Amino acid sequence: MLRLDAVAFQLSPRLDIPGAQCHGPQGAGLAEPSPQQLGSSVTRSRYPKCKTNFKDQPLFVDPTFPTEGMEQSGLKWKRPKEICPTAQFIIDDASRMDVCQGDLNDCWFLSAVASLSLHRHLLERVIPKGQSFQEGYTGCFVFRFWQYGEWQEVKIDDFLPTRNGQLVFLRCSRKDEFWSPLLEKAYAKLKGGYGALDMGLPHEAMLDMTGGVTQAMSIMMLPMDLVSFLQPLLRKGTLINCASFKGPFGQKNEFGIIFRHAYSLTGVEKVRTKFGHVDLVRVHNPWGMGEWLGPWSDINGPEWRVVSEEEQRRLSRVSRDDGEFWMSVPDFRQHFDSMELCHLHDGVLSELGSSRRPWHCTVHYGRWERSRTAGGPPSGGWFWQNPQFALTLLKEDSDNGGAKPTCTFLVALMQKQKRRTAAKMGLNVHIYQARPDCSFLSSLDFTLQQPLLSLQQYNPRAEVVLSGHLAPGNYIIIPSMAEANREGEFMLRILTEKGNTAVPTGIHRMVENLPTEVKTAQLAPPREPLLPAAATLRMLFKKHCNSVSAEKKRCGALQLLNLLKEVIGEVLAGYEKGLCLELCKSFVALMDSNVSGQLDWEEFHELWKRFRKWTDIFVKADKNNSQSLDYMEIGPALKAAGLWVDEFLMQLIGLRYTEPDNTVSYFGFLYLLLKLDSTISKFNTYDMVGMGTVSLNFRQWLHLTMYN
């Protein structure tokens, strides 16, 4: 759930709210919840010990399942046969109606499961056949999840948390069916425990359970003809989830739509009535209850009176609160804000025997290596060193409506990382026209042409997706990170409707064929930064930040002022213009994540890394050595720092950050970059679903405007 709490810095990019009877988590994030957050848990000693007391039929007990954070009394771990003597694993095939939320804020996961259950072959990949509580039962169940290009098996025992003999978390609609709570437990093990499922985004789970390519988008930006947009997606097997952000966390609007709660869009139909056709969409609430109460409501919608019983049977429409409902397309657009898509490809569907072949997928693995293939953004001078992939689009779309022939495709770039611990680097994908006489682009080529397609900015997410249309032809795809010389691994997936060829260009094996002046100019490593590195910096930090205990040194504005005076006086004498206590207060506030008025070592070190990089950019941009930048030099310097600005923003910078002579000093430049970088970062933090808009409460607004 993207929940906007009143407490500063407690924002989360996650979707969910408690169930109808939930007294569970009220917080957000990936950290293990406290006992108060879980609200219902069990001491670790109550979980069965890692051995069995059964002599005749020893049953599996999983010693590795994480139970940290489940420390309150009241829960008992029971096997399904203890809960229901006639327990079954799956009854009459798994369906979306078997997904009913419990006391855990994981509707984001349940919404993905409900979408997945519409495709039996997909669900069978996640839930292997042949498992039951009867023949061959050992107390062990196995599930599969997609992790960075590979399917990973997760083995669990079947102990489930209960209270008063009832399941606490996910359950099936039938009391004797248990596939969905066991699937939830396996996913919890994969992510680090039940607490790790508290709040999230549906596309995370859809990616893990399908290996598809996921996209988040604003419904406002979708085509007006929403039916024509949705029908091809559903025909291709695309999994679709949606949510509303039009109100406070945990509340409903007057028509029953729950704010910041993940729903599944499971169908779109042109319905016949006595007065003509009406476009309707079918939406599923993973709670298994709680429906739309407006026009076309299943419960009391008078509109159904003009629809024949035969037509209603065709739609499988039922007049009860089962969590699934129909609504008109205009109402859907009005009451929902965001949509998440999971595009499935032949690597997922064909292997499972499905007749659908929506996308053809080509997969490549690669690395960004320091001083070799980690070229960074286009503005940095080494962009051409990034890995390059030659893309050939062969056949145009079959249903282009007579327009100019184009080929539809998706390019997904994923960085390899540990989901809960590793920092995500900003990613981007650029697509250029290929040269007719060469399979790669040189540094000169990038000065002569602009990319045909790219993302608007570098995005610090695990995976970014670029979708587009291009005429049949040859192109170059360049995956890159926001900073040069940052190492990392990536996976590049290219999806087209009818097929493509995409191969690495081998550019780095061909460097020896380039002119000598190009090789020496582009491959030379950047010179040593002017400001001191971490070792020297730590000594300076200890020297100046001695106002508190040695174990917990902090850097306030005055300590930062004295430290900067010493360093700049030695390294860049004469650049102290504009340095003052008030400016140092701003530096501290912009990096102070704990709102303490001081920086700890990690925060100070992060600030210093920015200062080191931006100092070199300033000195290089100051071509006349005036110790200041002219107005015309500011824009290129900002681009060199990876901060792209338009003409309107440049005008604001000129009005607010320049001196009377239309220049910006060294420390004024550092403040400008830190303010711009921090503002963009905070916006992206609030805009976790990529809608391009954010919602703030009064306290958050005051924090952002008053403390910076």
N, C-alpha and C positions, 0 to 999 in steps of 0.2 A: 504494500500500500504506500502510495506517496502521501504520507501523513505529515501535515504541517503543525508540529507541536509549538506551544508558546515558548518552550525553553530553547535558548539559542544553541545552535550546533547539534540539535537532536533530530535533524531532518534525515529521512531515509528514502531511497528510490524505490520503495517497495509497496506493493499493492495488497491490501487485505483489511478486513475488519472482523471483529468477533462474530460468532454465530448468534442465532436468536437467543440462546440460553448461555452464551459464553461469558464467563467471568475471567477470561484469560488475559493474554498479553495486551498491554496498553502502550508499549514502546515499540521501537522499530530498530532495524539494523541486523547485522550478522552475528553480533556477539552472543555468547550463550546467555540466556535470560536468567534473571535472579528467581528465587522461589516465589517472590511476590509477583513477578511478571508471568510465570507459568500458571500460578494460581492453583494448579492441581498437579501434584507430582508425588514422587515416592523416594524414599531413601535408597541409596545405592545398595545397601544390604538387603533390601526387599527384592531386588532383582535376583532371579535364580542364580545360584553359584555356578561356576563354569564346570560343573560335573553333573552327572545324573544319578538319581536314586532308583531308577527303573532297572531291575535285573532282567526281567523277561523281555522287555522292549525298550532298550536304551534310546532315548530321544535326544536329538541334537540341541545343545545350548551354545549360543554364540558368545564367546568371551570377549569379543572386540566391540560389541555394540556400545556406543557412547551414551552414558546415562547422566553425565555431569549436568548440574542445574535442575535435576528432578529430585528435590530433597524434602518436600513436604509430605506429610502422612495423608492417607486417604485413598491412595491408589494401590491396586494389586495387579501384578503381572500374571495374566492367565493365557493359557492356550485356547484356541477357538473351541475345542471340544469340551473345555470346562465352562465356557460361556454358553454354548449351545450343543447338546449331545448329538444333534443331527447336522453338525457343521459341514458345509460344502465349500470348496474353493471357488468354483464358478458354476452358476446355475443358468442354463439356457443362454449361454454366451454373455460376455461382459457388455454392459451398455452404459450410456451416459447417465441413466437414471440410478445407477449403482453408486454414484458419487455424492455422498451427503456429508457436509462439513461438520466437524466436532468443535472442541474447545481450543483449537489451534488456528492461528491466523494464516492459513495457507490456501486461501481460495485461489491464489495465483497458480499454485500447483494443481489444485482440483479442477480449475477451468481448463488447464492443458490436458488433464486426464480425460475430462468429458469430451473434448474435441478429438482426442486420440481414439476414444472408444467408437467413434463413427467409422473407423477404418480397422476392421478386424485383423488384417494382415500386419498393420503397424503395431497393434496392441500385442499380437503374438510374438513380435520381435522383442518387446519389453518383457512380456510374461510368457516364458517358454511353456509349451504344451506338456501334458502328461503329469502335472502336479495335482495332488489331491490329498484329502484327509483319510482316504480309504486305502486303495491298493498302493503299496510301496511307501506308505507314510512313515517318515522318520523325524518329523518335527523341523525339517529343514526345507526352505524355499529359496529359489534362485530367481533373480530379476536381472535385466540387462539395461545399461544406460550408455549413451554415446558420449565419449569424452575425447575431445581433440582428435577426431578422425577415426577413433576405434571404439568398438563395443566392449564395455567392461562389465564383467559379471559381479553381482553383489549377492552374497549368500547371507541369509538371516535365519534365526529360529522364529517360531511363530508365537512367542510370548507377546501379548499386547496389553497396554495399560488400560485398566478398567476401574470404575467406581460403582459400587453397589451392583456389581455384576454386569454393568453396561460399558461398552467401549467409550473411551473419553475423546478420542480423536476421530479420524475419518471412519465412516461406516458405510455399508451397503444399505439399500432401501429394504432388503430382506434381512431379517435377523440371523438367518442361517447361512449367509453368504459372506465370504471374508477376503476376496481377492483384493479389493481396494484398500482396506486398512493395512494389509501386508505389503502392498506396493508402496504405500506412504512410509511404512517403517523402513523399507529398503532404500528409498530415496533419502530419508533422514540419515541413515547410516552413511550414504555416499557423501552427504553434505556436512556431517559432523554431529548429528543428533537432532532430536525433534526441535530443539530451540533454534537451529539454523534454518528451519522452514518458516519461522515466524516473520512474515512480510516478504514480499518478492514481486517479480514481474513475470507474467505468463510465458513470455518468450524464452526466459531462462529454462523453464521446465520443458517447453516444447523442443528446444534445441537438444536438451539432454535425452529426451525420449524418442526423437526422430532422426537427429543428425541433419535436419533441414536447415534452410537459410531463413533467419528471422528478421523482420522489419517492424519498427514502430513508427506510426504516422498519426497525424492529426486528421480527424474526420472532416474538419472544416476545409482542409486542403484537398479532399478527394473530389473527383469529377461530380458534377451535378447529377448526371445519370448514374446513380449509385448501383442500380440493378445491373446495368451493363458492365460495371466495374466488378461487382461481386460474383456474378454468375460464372464467368470464366475461371475465377480463382477457386470457387467451390468445385467446379468440374475438374480442375486439375488436382483436387485433393488438398488445397491449401487449408491449413488450420487457422481459424480466425478467432481472436478474443477482443473484447472491447470493455471500456470503463467510462464512467462519468466523473468529472472533476468539478462539477458545478456547485458543490456545497460542502459543508463541514464533514470532517471525518466521522464515519459511523452513522450518519443520519440518512433519511430518505427524503425524496421530493414528494409532492402531493400525489404522484402517480405510482409510488412504490419503488422507484429506481434508487438503489443504494449507492451513495457517493463513495468513490475511491474503492470500488469492489470489482473484482474481475468476473466478467460474464463470457460465455462462449457464444459466438454467432454460428449457428448450425444449419441455416438454410435461408434461401430467398425464393419466393414464388410469386407468380402472377395469378392471383386468385379470381375465379369467376364469381360474380354476384349477379343479382337480378338487374342491376343497373350498369353492368360493364365490368371491367377488370380493375383490380386494385393490387398494387405492389406491396407485399408484406415480407418482413424478415422474421426468422425464428431465432430466439435468444434463449439460452439456458443459464440458470442460476445454479452454481455448484452446491449451494446449500440444500438443494432438493426441495425448496419451498421459497416463497417470497416472489411475487410476480408483478408484472406491469398491470396497472389498474385503469389505464386510459382506454382510448378507442381500440377495439379489437381485443380487449382483455378476454382471456380464457374463462374468467370467473363470472363477469357481469357485463361483457361487451355486447350491446344490442346489435352491433354491426353483423354479427354472425347469423342473425335471423334472415338475412337476405342471401345467405350462402346455403346451397343445397347440402343435404346430409351426405350425399355421394362425394361432393367436393371436400367436405370436412373430413371424411374418411381418407380421401387421397392425401390430405395434409397431416393425417394422424393427430388431429386436433382433439383434445380432451377438455372437458369443462370441470377442471379441478386444479387445486394449487399443488402442482408437482414440480415447480421450479422452472418449467419450460413454457414459453408464451410467444405469441405473435404480436407484432406491432407494425404500423405503416412505416414506409421508408421516410417520409417527412418527420414523423415523430421520432424515429431512430436518430436521424440527423440532429434533431433538436435536443434530445435528452442524453446523447452520448458524445464524448469528446475525442477519445483516443481509440486507436485500433492497432492490434499487433497481429502480424501475419507470419505464418511459418510455411515457407515454400518447400514442397517435397520434390525430390528428383529421382532419376532412375536408379541411382545408387541405393536408395531407400526402398522404392516401390517394386522394381523389377525382380529383385532378389527374393521378395516375399510373394511372388506370384500374382501381383496385382495387374490388372489389365490397363491401368492408367500409366501413361508415360508423359507426365507434364513437362519435365525439364530434362535436358541432358547435362550432366555435370562432369567437369574436368577439375581434378584436385592436384595442387602442387604444394610441396613443403619447402621452406627456405629459411635463411638466417640473415639477419643484419649483423655484420661483423665490423668492429672498430677499424677505422682507417682503410677499409676495403669495400664493404657493401652497405655500411650504415651512413648513407648520404644525407639523411635528414630532409627538410622541406625544400621546395624550389628556391626559396630566398637565400639559402645558405651557401651556394657556390659548389657544393659537392652532390647536388641532387642526382646528377647523371650516374653516380656510382651505385645508386640503389639497384636492387634486382629488377630486371626487365623481363616481361613475358610477351611474346608475339602472339596476338590474337587474330585469327582469321574467321570472319563471319561469312558463312557459305550461302545460306538460303534465307530469303526474306520471309516475314510473317505471312501466314496464309489468309488472315482475316484483317487486312489493313484497310478495308473499305475503299479500295481504289486510289488511296493516297500514294505518295511517293514510297517506293519499296524501302522498308527498314527491317532490321533484325532486333528483336527484344532480347535483353540479357540482364543478368544480375552478376555482380562481382562482390564476393564476400571475403573480407580480410580478417583473420582471427589471430590474435597474439597468444602464444602459449604461456600460461601462467597458472598459479594456484589461486583459485577463485577467491578465497577468503583472506589471503595474506599478501599476495604480490601486488605492487602498485601497477596500475595500468598506464601505459604510455599512450599519448595521442596518436591515432592512426588516420591515414588518408589513402585514397586510391586516385591516381590520375591516369587518364587515357588520352594518348596522343595519336595522331595520324602517323602511320609508319612510312619510312622512306622507301621508294620503289627499288633502290639499289642496295639496301642494307637492312639487316635484320635487327639492328639496334639503333638507338639514338645517342649521339655524342653530346658533349657539353655545348658545342656550337649549335646543335639542333634546338636545344632548349632556349637559346637566346633568339631564335628565329620564329618560333611558333608557340602558341598558347595551347593548353590542354583542351581537348574537345569536351571532356566531362571530368568532374571531380566533385568530391564532397565540399560543402561550403567552408568547412574548417576541420582542423585535426580534432578527433574525438577520442577522449580517454576511456574507451569501452573495450570489453573483451573482443567484440567483433563489430565491424562497421560494414555496411552494405551500400553499394552504389548500383542503382538501377537506371536503365536508359534504353534508348533506341538509336541505332546507327545504321547507315547504309551498308550493304555488303561490301567487304573490303578487308584491308590489313591494318591492324592497329597495334599499339604498344601499351601494355598495362604496367604501371609502376606503383608498387606498394611501398609506403614510407612511414617513418615515425616523425614526430614533431621535433626531435632533436637529432643532430648528427652525432655519430660515434657512440650512440646508445645501442648496445647489443641486445639481441632477442631472436626468438624463433617465431615463425608465422606459418599459417596455412592459408592458401589462396584457393578459393573455389569459384568457378566460372560456370554459370547456368545459362543456357539458351533454350529456345523452344524447339529447335530442329537440329541442333548439333553445332560443334565448333571444333577447331583445333587451337590449342593454346600450349606453347612450349617455352621453356626458358631460352633467352636469346644467346646465352654464353658470352655476354659482353665482357666479363672480367677475364675470360680466357683470350680476348682479342685486344687487350689493352696494348700489347706490344706492337700492334699494327698502327697505332695512332701516332700523329706527329710528336716529336720530342717535346716541343713547347707545351703541347696539351697535357702530356703525361706529367711533366714536372710541375706544371701549374696546378693541375687538379688533384694529383695524388700526394702532394706535399702535405704533411700533417699541419694542423693549425699551430701557430707559435704559442709558447708558454704564456698563460694569462698574466696580466700585470699584477693583480692583487694576490696576496699570499694564499697558499692552499691550506688544507685542513690541519696539518700538523702545526704549522706556525700559528694558524688561527686559534687553535685550542689554547695555546699558551697566552695569546692576547686576551682570549675570553676569560681565562682564570685570573689574569692580571687585573683587568678592569672591572670584572663582575664579582667583587669581593664584599658586597654589602650584605650578603646572606651566607648561610653555612656553606662550607666547601662541598658538602655532598649534594646540595641542591642550589647551585649557583643560577642566578637569573640575570638577564640583561635588560635594564630599564632604559629609558630615553637618555638620561644623563650619561650612563655608562657607554651607551652606543655612541654618543657624541664624542666622548673622550677617545674611544677606540678608533673612530673614523679619523679624528684629527691626527692621531699618531701615525696611522697607516698611510693616509693620503699625503701627509707632510713628507713622508719618506719616499713614497713611490711616485706620486703625481703632485709635486710641489706646485702651488699656484692654482690648483683645481678646487680649493676650499670655498670658492664663491657660492654663497647661498646656504652653506651648512650652518644650521642653528638648532637649538633645542626643540623648537616647534616642529621642524622637519623630521627630527629623530622620533618625536612622539608619533608622527604619522607612519614612519617606517615600522615602529613597534606595533601599532594598532592594526596595520594591514597584515601582519604575520602572526598576530596573537590569537591562536585558535581557542584558548581557554578563557579569554576575556579576563586576564589577570593583570594587565598593564605591564607585563614583562615577558621576555622570551627565554625559554629554556634552551639548552644546547642544540637540540634537534631543530627547533624553530629558527634559532640564530644561524645555524649552519645552512639551512635552506635559503634564508635571506642572503647569506654571503655567496652562495653558488650563483644566485641571480646577479648579484653585484659584480662578480668576477666576469661573467659572460657579457653583461651589458656595458661594463667598463671598456672591454676590448672593442665592442661595437661602436661606442662613443668615440674613442680615440681614432678608429679607422674612418668614421664618418666625418670627423673634424679635419677636413682636407687642408684648411688654411692655418691649422694649429692655433686657433683663437681661443681655445679652451671653452668654447661654446658652439652650439649648432645653429646655423641659420634655419629659417623656417623651411626652406626647400630641402634641407638635409634631414629633417626630422622624419619624413615619410619613409625614405629608404632605410633609415636606421631602425624604425619600427618593424619594417618588413624583414630586415636581417635578424631581428629578435623573434620572428615568427608571429608577430602581431599585425594582422592585415587590417587596415582602416580605409574607409571610403572618404569621399571629399567632404561630406557633412561632418564626420567626426574630426577630420583634420581642421576644419574651421573652428570647431569647439576647442580643440587643443591650442590653436593659435590664440583664441580669446582668453583661455583660462591659464595656460601653462608657460607662455612666453613672457620675456621681459619687454619693457617699452621699446627696445630696439629690435623686437621681433626675433629674438634668439632665445635659446634655452640653455641654462648652465649645466654643468656636469651633474650636480646633485638634483637639479630640477629634472634632468633627463631620467635619473634613477627613480625619482618619485613618480614621474609620469608613467614609466613602464610598470612599476610595481602596482600603481593604482589601476591601470588598464588591465594588467594580467590578473590581479585579484578580483576585479569586477567581473571579468569574463568567467573566471573559475567559479565564483559564487553563483552566477547565473546558471552555469551548467550543472552545478550541484542541485539547484532547485528544479531545473528542467530535466529531470532524469528520464522522462519518456520521450524527449526530443521533440516536443510540440512547438518550441519557439516562443512559449509564453510561460510565465510563472505566476503563482498565487501566494501572497504573503499575508500573514495576520499583522495586527497593529504592532505587536512586540517585535516581530522580525523586521518590520519596516524601520522602526526606531533604531534597532541594532545596526542595520546596514547603513543608515544615513547618519547616525550620530557618532559611531565608533569606527573611524577609518583614517 
